[in-house]
Amino acid sequence: MRIFFILIFLFNTSVVLAEQATFVQTPYKEPKVVFEFYYDNPNKINSALYWLRSYINPLTEEPYNYAPEFMDIKVIIHGTEIVTLAKKNYGKYKTAVERMKYYSLLGVEFRVCGLAAKDFGYTTKDFQNFVKVIPSAIIELGHWQQEGYAIIKPEIMEKKFSIEEIR
């Protein structure tokens, strides 16, 4: 009996090893999501915005074809990247600001923590016009989670190896 189970295991293992990966088209629903941006370096917002793009683009393409107005996406900003949204820093962070403006036109809401803004010496008038200042990022995250939104916190790592080196 033991040999029988060993033979079945070996047969199943060889079948699995002989096959290739399969593509699965998950039946995604209209998204309700909050991205949390909280970084130690303002420039990390550029990488975080790629996470946002990677979330939106597949949902606007076949087979989903969701129009942006059917995606409920919020970005809560409360780390050093808050400086990218200050009007006075536009020249330094123009690329990131223009990308956020574009996403805001698609319906993405950019919300800045009022506590963090105060720490940086900013008031509502200091921010780009597409920004909403909220009382507290932490309370805001809890609120939207209670409303059924998924929370995504992009982890930004430093690239140490090229793809060619590790492939």
N, C-alpha and C positions, 0 to 999 in steps of 0.2 A: 504494500500500500504506500509506503514511504517513497519508493522508487517512482510510483505512479505520479505522486504530487511533484516530485523533482522534475519529471519529464514534462508535466503540464507547465510548470514554472518556466523551464527552459524554452518550451515552445512559445509561450506567451511573450517572453522576453525577446526572443528572436523576431517575432512578428512586430512588436513595438519598435525594435531597433531598425527594422527594414523599412518602416513607413516614414513619411515625411511629416512635418508639422501641418496642422490644418488651420485655415483661416476661419474665424468665427465672427459673424456679423451680429453683434449684440444688439438687441432691440431697444436702443436708448429712448428715453422719454424726454420731453421738453425739460431742460435743465433749470434747476434752482440751486445756485451755488454762490458761495462767498470765498474769495481768495483773500488770504491774510498775508500782507507784506510787512515784514518786520526784520530789517537787515542792519548789519553793522557798518555797511559801506553803501552810500547812496547809489553808486554805479551798479550795484547788484539788481537794481530795478530793471535794467535792460534784460537780464536773463530771466527775471520773473515774468516780464511781459511776453517772453517766448512761451512760457507755460500757458498764459492766457490765450495766445494764438493757437497753441496746440490743443486747447480745449474747444475753441470756437470753430476753427477751420473744418475739422472732420464732420461736425454737426451741420455745417452749411452745404456740404457736398453730398453726392449720392451715397447711400440710398436714403439718408435722413432728410436732406433739403430743408432744414429748419431755417426759417427767416430769423434774422437777429432779434426782431421784436418779440419772438416767442421764447427767447432765452432770457432768464432772469439772473443776471450776473452782477455781483457787487465785488469791489476790491476795497478792503479795509487797509489803510496805510498808517503805520504808527512807529516806524523805525527811522533811522537816519535818512532813508529815501524820501522822507517828507520834504526835504529841501529841494527836491527836483520839481516840486509843484509850486514853489514860491515864484511869483512873477519876476522878482529881481534876479533869479537864477536861470531864467529862460535860456540865455545864450549858452550857458555851460551844459545844460541838459536838454537842449532843443530836440534832439532825436527822440528821446524818451517821452517828452511832453507831446510831441506831434503824434507819436504812436498812441498815447493815452487819449488825446483829442479824437483821433480816428475811432478808437474803441468806444468812446463816449457817444459819438454820433451813431454807433450801432446799438446803443442802449446800455452799455456797461456803465455802472455807477462807480465813481471813484470817491471814496469817503475817507476823510482824514480825521484822525483822533484829535479832539479838542485839547485834551491834556498834553499830548505830545506837541501840538502847535504852540501851546502856552510855554512849554519847556524851551522851545526854539525861539520864543519871542515873536511868534506870528499871530496875527488876527485873521479873521475871515477875509478881509480885504486884501491880504497879502497873497492869496492863492489864485490860481487859474480859475476862470469862470465856470469850468465844467466840474469843479470840485465841490463836494458837500462836506461841511465840517460837522462832526458829530460829537456828543459829549465825551464818550470814552470808547476806545476800540474794544476793550475787553467786554464791556456791557453789550456793545453792538454785536460782537461775535456770538455771545450767548443768546441774544435776542433772535438772530436769524437762524441759529441752530434750533431753537425752540419752535420756529416757524417751519421747520422741515428742510432747511437749506443744508446742502453738504458743505463742509469746510475743507478747503484745500490750502495748504501752506507750502508753497514752492520752496524746496530746499536747494539753495544755490551752492554748488561745490566748485572748487578750483580744479580745472582740467590739468592733470599731471602728465598724461600720455596722449599721443595722437592716436586716432583710430587705427592707423597703419601699424603702430607699435604693438598694439594689444590684440589685433584681429588674429 
